[in-house]
């Protein structure tokens, strides 16, 4: 009887964990933009990633209601998946869990190459303007880094706003990283995720059109912890 009781408790906990991972996070409040039309959403309820997720490198699969990305060593490149559609200003929100990976990122790209990204590591997150491609002399620029304990085995929610040349990332509605760079102000062709190591779990991805919010004070917000 005790064994059956323990098994039942374990099963209930397992189900609760799966449900918790799949439950949609509430829309976090934006700071420098207004949400517009919903451009894309995915709660990974199926057995495999939707066709919109193009797998360029690594292994990507749906597991327990979330997208799992894992680097494949023989690729000699971080795992990459991209979702292609046109936008310029946007609000991104997704839940994630670092499950052993060294770094992961939300990557934004245009016709010429990389535009910018938010890099997630076990100890912090960074807003970055990317080096566009190998042909340009432009260099990557880290615009802001904030400390965060992300190797805690917990699910977190990231909100990323990009309007013009400004990008603002908010973690769990509490910690923010703000950056500005002229190179961010461009028409974009896709967004996606990258993973170095094993692995990243992503769930409840939503993307909206965005417009600038009146009264946003970038100087005050850039200094906010």
N, C-alpha and C positions, 0 to 999 in steps of 0.2 A: 504493500500500500504506500509506503514511504517513497519507493522508487517511482511509482505511478504519479504520486503527488508532485515530486520533484520534476518529472518529465513534463507534467502539465504546466507547472510554473515556468519552466524554461521555454516551452512552446509559446506561452502567452507573451513572455518578454520578447521573444523573437518576432512575433507578429506585431507587437507594439513598436519595435524598432523599425520594421519595414514601413508601417503606416506613418510613423513620424517622419521618415525620410521622404515620403511621397506627398505629404500634406502641403498644399500651397502656402507659401509665406505671404503675409499681408503686404500690400504695396507700401514700401517705405516712403516717407515724405521726401520730396525733392527739395533742393536748396537753391539751385541756380537755374532751373528749367521747369517748364510746365509740360506734363505728359500730353501727347496728342494721340493719334491713331495707333492702335496696336498693330505692329508690323509682323510679329512672330511670337509664338509661344509653344512650349513643349514641356509636358510633365513626364515624358518617357514611360507612358503606361503600356506600351507595346512590348513585344519580345525582341525587337531590334531597333536601332536608330532609324529615324525617318530618312527618306532619300535626300532631304535637304542637307543633311550632315555629310559633307564630302570627306572621306577619310584619306588623308594625304600621307601620313606616317603613323606608325605605332598600331596599337590595337584598341578599338573602341567597341564597346558592347553595352547593352542594357542589362542591368542586374538589379533585382529587387526594387524596380521603379526608379532607377537613376542611371545616368550615363557614366560608365567607367572608362577612363582613358589610361593607358599604360604604355610606357616607352618600350620599344623592342630594340634590344642591344645591337642586333645586326644592321639596323637602319642607320646607326651612327648619327642620329638626329632625334631631338625630342618628338614625342607623339604630337600629331597635329590633326585637328578636324576643323573644317570651315563651313560656314553657312552663307550662301551667296544671295544678296539682294542689294539694291541701291539705297543709300541714305547719306545724309550729311551730318545732321544733328540728331542725337538719339539718347534715350534712357535705357540702360540695360539693368536687369535685376535677375539674380539667380542664387540658389543655395549651393553650397559646396562643402566638401570635406577632404582635407589632405589625408590620404591614406598611404603614407610612406614615401610620397614623392619629394624630391629635393626642391623643386619649384614648379609652379604652374602659372598660367596667365590667361586673361581675356585679351585677345589680340584683335586689333582693328586694322583693316588694310584697304588700299585703293588699287587703281589700275597699274601704278608704277611699282607697288610693293607694300612694305609695312608703313603704317602711320603712327600708331602708338599702342600702348598696352598697360594693363594693371598686372603687376607681377606679385604672386602670392608665394611666400616662403613660410617655413615653420615659425619664424620669429617676427616677421613684418610683412607689409605690403607697400608697393611702390607704383606711383604714376610715372610713366615714361614716354617720351617721344622717341620713336624708333629710328634707326638708320634705315632709310627707305629701301635700298637695295645695294648690291655689291658694286654697281657702276658709279655711284655717287660718292663724293667726298664728305658729305654730311655725316655726322656722328650721332649715335644715340645719346640722349640726354635724360638723366634721371631728374624729374621735376620735383618730387616730394616722396619721402619715405616715412611711414609711421610704424611704431612697434605694435605687435599684436601676437598673442599666443595662439597659433593656428594648428599646432601639432598636438592638439588636446583630444583628438578623437571625436570632436563635436561637429555638428552641422552649423555653418555660418551663412549669413546672407550678405551679399555684396550688391550695392547700388552704384552704378557708374553713369554719370551724366557727362555728355560731351556736346558743347555748344560753341561753335566758332573755334577759336584757338584755345579754349579752356576745357579742362577735364577735372572732374571731381569724383572721387571714390569714397563711399561711406560704408564702413563695415559694421554690420549689426545695428545700424541706426545710431552709433555712438562715436566711432573714431573716423576722422576724415583726412584725406590727403588731396590737396589741390595743386594743380599745375597749369602752366600756360606756355604755349609755344605756337608760333605762326604755322608750323608744319602740320598741326592738328586740324587746321581749318581748310578742309578739302572734301570733295565728293568721295565717298567710300563705297566699296564694292562687296565687302563681306565682313563678317566677324567670326571668331572661332576661339578654340581653346588649345593650349599647348601644355604638355606634361613632360617634365624631365624626371625619370625614375618611375617608381611604382608606388601608388597610383593616385589619380584624382577622381572623386565622385562629384557629379554635377546633377542638379535637379531643378525643376520648376523655372526654366529659362523664359524670360519675357523681354521683349524689345518694343519700345514705343518711339514714334516720332517725338521730337522735342523742339520747343521754342524757348527763347530766353525769358527768364522770370524778371519782372520789373523790381527794382530795388535791391538786386543782389550786389553786395559790397565785397568785391574780391579781396581787397586789402584786409578787411576784418576777418574774412573767412579763411584766408590763407594762413593766418596765425592761430587759428582755432585748433585745439587738441582733440 
